[in-house]
């Protein structure tokens, strides 16, 4: 079973109790729990691994990536952690798919892992500033959102009067020239929601806010 916390797109964080339930569920039903954990260091003051739960290594695989935590999107560098048997499963498949990344990229990844806590703090300071503008846009659009969300996105619920998230976003796109992701692209349960990315600069976020403000008035 695949799980993802902090979650994309909702930004929901996991608790130790939730991870314990997931591990117990996997053991009860004899299934592997595969946890995708790339957002754990983004605006998150309590990064957690499902492997921290006692006995989790017997039933869990955890994936992480430097694409989010170290701004290395596209490098395809990350990690897989589990017990030796599960790791061998993956190595058996990968040995028939590729032969590893280009060595200079691997060495650059080693250098990236030497980043200091201060580097990550500065990165999160920038994301926090962008998040303030994302929340302002949510407020401008009368959306409800959870301020405890973490990760690279802000997930918001549209007003009840909005029938289609796609139509709502198209209206903003064609009239205010701002693109916001409609929640429905993540599946039918995403209807009625939108997602704002923190990948743009503060200047771009402010410009997007002002464009929507001008259109709405």
Secondary structure, DSSP 8 states (H G I E B T S, - for coil): -EEESS-TTT-----HHHHHHHHHHHHHHT--EEEE-TTTTSS-SS---GGGSTTGGGTEEEEEEHHHHTS-TTS--EEEE--HHHHHHHHHHHTTT-----HHHHHHHHHHTT--HHHHHHHHHHHHHHHHHHHHHHHHTT-EE-TT--SSEEEEE--TT-S-HHHHHHHHHHHH----EEGGGG-GGGTTEEEEES-S-HHHHHHHHHHHHHHH-
